[in-house]
Amino acid sequence: MQNNTTNKPWIWVPMLYLTEGLPYVMIMTVSVIMYKNLGVDNADIGLYTSFLYLPWVIKPFWSPLVDLFATKRKWFLAMQFLLVLAFLGVGLALPTNSFFILSLACFWIAAFASATNDIASDGFYLIALKEDQQAFFVGLRTTFYRIAFLTGQGLIVIIAGFLEQKFGDNTQAWSLTMVSVAGLMLLLTLGNLFNTPKVESAIDYQKAKTLSFLEVFVSFFRKKEIGLALAFILTYRLGESQLLKMASPFLLDDQSLGGLALTTSEVGWIYGTFGIVALSVGGIVGGIVISKDGLGKWMMPMILALNVPNLFYYLLANLQPESIWFAGAVVVIEQLGYGFGFAAFMVYLIYIAEGLSKTSHYAIATGFMALGMMLPGMISGFIQEALGYEGFFIIVVLAALPAILLSRFITYPKDYGKKQ
């Protein structure tokens, strides 16, 4: 294994995780905004788009295939080309009479391709970098993963909003937007083709094949205190899993419905300008401080940083300020806290995946993370409609408590991720 510092991670880590994050945000978040603007109600949006989490939940069942057949690099390049075709399909489906069913089908294909791309990309990251590099670059990878989120929620939504105004037709605007996303994915895929190093040797590949499919899978559940670890993984993002689905509808809904009545372009600007700067700063600082002090010192502060800013969404719902600057300030605070707080979670997942089958084990861990996102997200629309936005955001804030409690019981080396 060519596990060295000469493969230019400053170049390929950002591009690889931008390519990993973009399809995820398009499938899970931008699709929410798109369907909202195409007339789909909140309950259906929350239910059907949350089902798209399923490939990330069940990806552990095919993750050993990525370990046992071909290289991680070949896998993620193939999946990225498939994603290009899937987003092109969404764009072409929107002008049809059966746009909802056809576009969901294309999103399903994209979801399976994206989940497999995640397996291969994360495995490649674990193979190509040493432990201290993994902790140091976790802030950079998380930042560019979230930059992909803000590219989707920001730039792409801004473009869609501009096209809505230009054409006076939401369907035509979003169709052209999705075709453009397919073009962007193609450019990113070509960038990964030429920039990612070939770090997997024939010896490492044969070593991985000494384990059977079942052995790779079962060995994960034999890890020490795995039950507590999985409970922590399931609840770490419990609040965010609900906020992610309803934040954009909240910003877009009329004030009579409890929302802030912002335009599509305004929502895009909020996430795509100040939000992207805040997230970048939070993610990079999070990775740096863990590599300096280790995971133990920063776990609790990062859990709080991830969850406490959600309280400001309740204040927005309660006060319903007319100025866009109040909403923008809340998004900046939330994105800064998210970037900082998510760094601890990613380093913990890397720790859980330690061992020979780290690609598969990391996929299993992130599969449980996705389950923790999918189930609450599925009911988020129903909770919001039953309690209103104020009551909903109270539930989101209280959802931080399980992770805070479990963090007192999980075990890991306190200096894990610290640069030696």
C-alpha positions in Angstrom: 0.0 0.0 0.0 1.5 3.3 -1.1 0.5 5.1 2.1 2.6 8.2 1.8 2.5 11.9 1.7 3.5 12.3 -2.0 0.1 11.7 -3.6 -1.0 15.4 -3.2 -4.0 15.0 -0.9 -4.4 18.8 -0.9 -5.6 18.4 -4.5 -7.5 15.1 -4.7 -9.2 15.2 -1.2 -11.2 18.3 -1.9 -12.3 17.2 -5.4 -13.1 13.7 -4.4 -15.4 14.8 -1.5 -16.9 17.6 -3.6 -17.9 14.8 -6.0 -19.2 12.7 -3.1 -21.2 15.4 -1.5 -22.8 17.0 -4.6 -25.0 14.0 -5.6 -26.0 13.5 -2.0 -27.2 17.0 -1.6 -29.0 17.0 -4.9 -30.9 13.8 -3.9 -31.6 14.5 -0.3 -31.9 18.3 -0.1 -32.3 20.1 -3.5 -34.9 17.6 -4.4 -37.0 18.9 -1.5 -36.8 22.5 -2.8 -37.5 21.3 -6.3 -40.6 19.3 -5.4 -41.8 22.1 -3.1 -41.7 24.5 -6.1 -43.4 22.0 -8.3 -46.4 21.8 -6.0 -45.7 18.7 -3.9 -46.9 19.0 -0.2 -44.7 18.8 2.9 -45.9 15.3 4.0 -45.1 13.7 0.6 -41.8 15.5 0.4 -40.7 14.3 3.8 -41.9 10.8 3.2 -40.7 10.1 -0.3 -37.4 11.9 -0.3 -36.5 10.3 3.1 -37.0 6.9 1.5 -34.1 7.9 -0.8 -31.9 7.4 2.3 -32.4 3.7 2.0 -29.4 3.0 -0.3 -27.1 4.6 2.3 -28.7 2.5 5.1 -28.4 -0.8 3.3 -25.0 -0.1 1.6 -23.2 -2.3 4.1 -24.8 -5.3 2.5 -22.8 -4.8 -0.7 -19.8 -2.9 0.7 -17.7 -6.1 0.9 -17.9 -6.3 -2.9 -16.0 -3.0 -3.1 -13.3 -4.6 -1.0 -13.2 -8.0 -2.9 -13.6 -6.9 -6.5 -11.6 -4.3 -8.4 -9.9 -1.2 -6.8 -11.7 1.6 -5.0 -10.6 4.0 -7.7 -12.3 2.0 -10.4 -15.4 1.7 -8.4 -15.9 5.4 -7.6 -15.1 6.5 -11.2 -17.7 4.0 -12.6 -20.3 5.2 -10.1 -19.7 8.9 -10.8 -20.2 8.3 -14.6 -23.5 6.6 -13.7 -24.5 9.6 -11.6 -24.1 11.8 -14.7 -26.6 9.7 -16.5 -29.1 9.6 -13.6 -29.2 13.4 -13.2 -29.6 13.8 -16.9 -32.6 11.4 -16.6 -34.1 13.6 -13.8 -33.9 16.7 -16.0 -35.5 15.0 -19.0 -38.3 13.5 -16.8 -39.5 16.8 -15.2 -41.4 18.1 -18.3 -43.5 14.9 -18.5 -47.0 14.3 -17.1 -45.5 11.6 -14.7 -42.7 13.8 -13.6 -42.9 12.8 -9.9 -42.7 9.0 -10.4 -40.1 9.2 -13.2 -37.9 11.7 -11.4 -38.0 9.7 -8.2 -37.0 6.6 -10.2 -33.9 8.5 -11.5 -33.2 9.7 -8.0 -33.3 6.1 -6.8 -30.7 5.1 -9.4 -28.6 8.1 -8.4 -29.0 7.2 -4.7 -27.6 3.7 -5.2 -24.8 5.0 -7.4 -24.0 7.7 -4.8 -24.0 5.3 -1.9 -21.6 3.0 -3.7 -19.5 6.0 -4.7 -19.3 6.9 -1.0 -18.1 3.4 -0.1 -15.3 3.5 -2.6 -14.3 7.1 -2.0 -14.1 6.7 1.8 -12.2 3.4 1.4 -9.8 5.2 -0.9 -9.3 8.0 1.7 -8.5 5.4 4.4 -6.0 3.6 2.2 -4.2 6.6 0.8 -3.6 8.5 4.0 -2.0 7.6 7.4 -4.0 8.0 10.7 -2.7 11.5 11.6 -3.3 12.6 8.0 -6.8 11.2 8.1 -7.6 13.3 11.2 -5.9 16.4 9.8 -7.7 16.2 6.5 -11.0 15.3 8.0 -11.8 19.0 8.3 -10.8 19.6 4.7 -12.9 16.6 3.4 -15.9 17.6 5.6 -15.6 21.2 4.4 -15.6 20.3 0.7 -18.4 17.7 1.3 -20.4 20.5 2.9 -19.3 23.0 0.1 -21.0 20.5 -2.2 -24.1 20.9 0.0 -23.9 24.6 -0.3 -23.2 24.4 -4.0 -26.5 22.5 -4.3 -28.5 24.5 -1.8 -26.7 27.7 -2.8 -25.5 28.1 -6.4 -27.7 25.5 -8.0 -30.8 26.8 -6.2 -29.9 30.4 -7.1 -29.7 29.3 -10.8 -33.0 27.5 -10.6 -34.6 30.6 -9.0 -33.2 32.8 -11.7 -34.5 30.5 -14.4 -37.9 30.4 -12.7 -38.2 34.1 -13.1 -36.8 34.1 -16.6 -39.1 31.4 -18.0 -42.0 31.9 -15.7 -42.2 28.1 -15.7 -40.8 26.2 -12.7 -40.8 22.9 -14.6 -38.7 24.2 -17.4 -36.4 26.0 -15.0 -35.7 22.8 -12.9 -35.4 20.6 -15.9 -32.6 22.8 -17.3 -31.0 23.0 -13.8 -30.8 19.2 -13.5 -29.3 18.8 -16.9 -26.7 21.4 -15.9 -26.0 19.3 -12.7 -25.3 16.3 -14.9 -22.7 18.4 -16.8 -21.1 19.5 -13.6 -20.9 15.9 -12.4 -19.2 15.0 -15.6 -16.5 17.7 -15.1 -15.9 16.6 -11.5 -15.6 12.9 -12.6 -13.0 13.8 -15.2 -11.1 15.7 -12.6 -11.0 12.7 -10.3 -9.9 10.5 -13.2 -6.8 12.6 -13.7 -6.0 13.7 -10.1 -6.5 10.7 -7.8 -3.4 8.6 -7.3 -3.2 4.8 -7.9 -2.4 3.7 -4.4 -3.8 0.2 -4.3 -1.2 -2.5 -4.9 -1.7 -6.1 -6.0 -0.5 -7.3 -2.6 -3.1 -5.3 -0.7 -5.8 -6.4 -3.1 -5.0 -10.1 -2.6 -4.8 -9.6 1.2 -8.4 -8.2 1.2 -9.6 -11.2 -0.8 -8.5 -13.7 1.9 -11.7 -12.9 3.8 -15.1 -14.1 2.7 -18.1 -11.8 2.1 -19.7 -13.0 5.4 -16.5 -12.7 7.4 -16.0 -9.1 6.3 -19.6 -8.3 7.4 -19.7 -10.2 10.7 -16.3 -9.0 11.9 -17.7 -5.5 12.3 -20.3 -6.6 14.8 -17.6 -8.4 16.9 -15.9 -5.1 17.7 -15.7 -4.2 21.4 -18.8 -2.4 22.7 -20.3 -2.1 19.2 -23.8 -1.8 20.6 -23.0 1.5 22.4 -21.1 2.7 19.4 -24.0 2.1 17.0 -26.5 3.8 19.4 -24.2 6.8 19.4 -23.9 6.8 15.6 -27.7 6.5 15.2 -28.4 9.5 17.5 -25.5 11.9 16.8 -27.4 13.6 13.9 -30.9 13.1 15.3 -31.7 16.8 15.3 -30.1 17.5 12.0 -31.9 14.6 10.3 -35.2 16.5 10.9 -33.9 20.0 10.4 -32.4 19.1 7.0 -35.8 18.2 5.6 -37.8 21.1 6.9 -35.4 24.0 7.0 -35.9 24.9 3.3 -39.7 24.5 3.4 -39.6 26.8 6.5 -37.7 29.5 4.7 -39.9 29.2 1.6 -43.4 28.9 3.2 -45.7 31.9 3.5 -45.8 33.6 6.9 -49.5 32.5 7.2 -48.1 29.0 7.4 -45.4 29.9 9.9 -42.6 30.3 7.4 -40.4 33.3 6.4 -41.7 33.7 2.8 -38.3 33.9 1.2 -37.8 33.4 -2.5 -36.0 30.5 -4.0 -33.1 32.7 -5.0 -32.9 34.2 -1.5 -32.6 30.8 0.1 -29.9 30.0 -2.4 -28.0 33.1 -1.6 -28.2 32.5 2.2 -26.7 29.0 1.9 -24.3 29.8 -1.0 -22.5 32.9 0.3 -22.1 33.5 4.1 -23.1 29.9 4.9 -20.3 28.4 2.8 -17.7 30.6 4.4 -18.9 29.7 7.9 -19.0 26.0 7.1 -15.5 26.0 5.6 -14.1 27.8 8.7 -15.9 25.4 11.1 -14.8 22.2 9.3 -11.2 23.2 8.8 -10.8 24.3 12.4 -12.5 21.1 13.7 -10.0 18.9 11.9 -7.0 21.0 13.0 -7.9 21.0 16.7 -8.5 17.2 16.7 -5.2 16.6 15.1 -3.6 18.9 17.7 -5.3 17.6 20.9 -7.0 14.3 20.0 -10.7 13.3 19.8 -11.3 13.1 23.6 -10.9 16.8 24.4 -13.2 17.9 21.6 -16.0 15.4 21.5 -18.5 17.1 23.8 -17.8 20.7 22.6 -18.4 19.5 19.1 -21.7 17.7 19.9 -22.9 21.0 21.5 -21.6 23.0 18.5 -23.7 20.8 16.2 -26.9 21.0 18.1 -27.2 24.3 20.1 -27.5 26.5 17.0 -30.8 24.7 16.2 -32.4 26.8 19.0 -32.2 29.8 16.7 -34.5 28.2 14.2 -37.2 28.2 16.9 -36.6 31.9 17.5 -37.0 32.6 13.8 -40.3 30.6 13.8 -41.5 32.4 16.9 -40.6 36.0 15.7 -40.9 35.6 12.0 -38.7 38.6 11.1 -39.2 40.1 7.7 -35.6 40.9 7.1 -33.5 38.3 5.3 -30.5 39.2 7.4 -32.0 37.4 10.5 -32.4 34.2 8.6 -29.0 34.6 7.1 -27.4 35.1 10.5 -29.0 31.9 11.8 -27.8 29.9 8.8 -24.3 31.2 9.3 -24.3 30.2 13.0 -25.8 26.8 12.2 -23.3 26.1 9.4 -20.3 27.2 11.5 -21.4 24.9 14.3 -22.2 22.0 11.9 -18.8 22.2 10.2 -17.0 22.2 13.6 -19.2 19.6 15.3 -19.2 17.1 12.4 -15.4 16.8 12.5 -15.6 14.7 15.7 -18.2 12.4 14.3 -16.1 11.7 11.2 -13.0 10.9 13.2 -15.0 8.6 15.4 -16.3 6.7 12.4 -12.8 6.3 11.2 -11.8 4.9 14.6 -14.8 2.4 14.4 -13.6 1.2 11.0 -10.1 0.3 12.0 -8.9 -3.1 10.8 -8.2 -5.1 7.7 -11.6 -4.5 6.1 -11.8 -0.8 6.9 -13.6 0.1 3.7 -16.5 -2.3 4.4 -16.5 -1.4 8.1 -16.6 2.3 7.4 -19.5 1.7 5.0 -21.3 -0.3 7.7 -20.8 2.5 10.2 -22.0 5.2 7.8 -24.9 2.9 6.9 -26.1 3.2 10.5 -25.5 6.9 10.3 -27.8 7.1 7.2 -30.4 5.0 9.1 -30.3 7.6 11.8 -30.9 10.2 9.2 -33.6 8.4 7.2 -36.1 7.3 10.0 -36.5 10.7 11.7 -36.5 12.5 8.3 -39.4 10.3 7.1 -41.7 11.6 9.8 -40.3 15.2 10.0 -43.0 16.5 7.6 -45.8 14.9 9.6 -44.4 16.3 12.9 -44.1 19.8 11.4 -47.6 19.7 10.0 -48.9 18.5 13.4 -47.0 20.9 15.6 -46.3 23.8 13.3 -42.8 25.1 12.8 -42.3 26.4 16.4 -43.2 23.0 18.0 -41.2 21.2 15.3 -38.0 23.2 16.1 -38.4 22.4 19.8 -38.4 18.7 19.0 -35.2 19.3 16.9 -33.5 21.0 19.8 -34.4 18.2 22.3 -33.1 15.6 19.9 -29.6 16.5 21.0 -30.0 14.8 24.4 -29.5 11.1 23.4 -26.1 11.8 21.8 -25.0 13.9 24.8 -25.9 11.1 27.2 -24.3 8.3 25.1 -21.1 10.3 24.7 -20.4 9.7 28.4 -20.3 5.9 27.9 -18.6 5.2 24.5 -14.9 4.4 24.7 -12.1 5.3 22.3 -8.5 6.4 22.7 -8.7 10.0 24.0 -5.7 11.0 21.8 -7.1 9.3 18.7 -6.4 11.4 15.6 -3.7 13.4 17.4 -0.6 14.0 15.3 2.4 12.2 16.8 
